[in-house]
């Protein structure tokens, strides 16, 4: 497998990001000049009441390793903000509570046919998925990534977009535990895991909550053929 590599800017990080791509069976040595090639492109689907951590942390983590990331929301233009929320567990409450989070700017226009322009799809949770799944163009977008066999990462309630899109039948996944009934009803095998765990079923990568971000981002990068090495 050919190894294509690009380097971080001088003085930033002291590491190297490498992306493996199908090739002709040879490896470029680390001393070779890095060829010009685009970084992996990831599309993140957000909406109002998206979970603050589940949008901002993966977005910034992917940027930090050299990926190109766009956040989109139907009905919002580049530069517009979605209103995020913070869910937490507090004494005396049987379920999570909700507080306002940061404003999170979308970076591109939403297009149902965007699959051709991106290598992977990221679906954060929060309450946003429960209304985004009512949008037929959103479901078309989600299905298009699944049908193309491109990596799709979903955390927490992000699985609601997968179930509504009819994209989980015969798959094994995880999500926030309250999503388990609809995952099973949609034909998926729901796997209970620790809050920092991740379930990988081919190109489908799922996690139950934001504590799983390190594992989730790591598995997404692996699915993209991207590795980070340190000197």
Buried (B, 14 or more C-beta within 10 A) or exposed (E): EEBBBBBBEEEEBEBBBBBBEEEEEEEBEEEEEBEEEEBBBBBBBBBBBBBBBBBBBBBEBBEBBBBBBBBBBBEBEEEEBBBBBBBEEEEEEEEEEBEEBBEBBBBBEBBBEBBEEBBBBBBBBBBBBBBBBEBEEBBEBBBBBBEBEBBBBBBBBBBBBBBBBEBBEEBBBBBBBEBBEBBEEBEBBBBEBEEBBBBBBEBBBBBBBBBBBEBBBBBBBBBBBBBBEEE
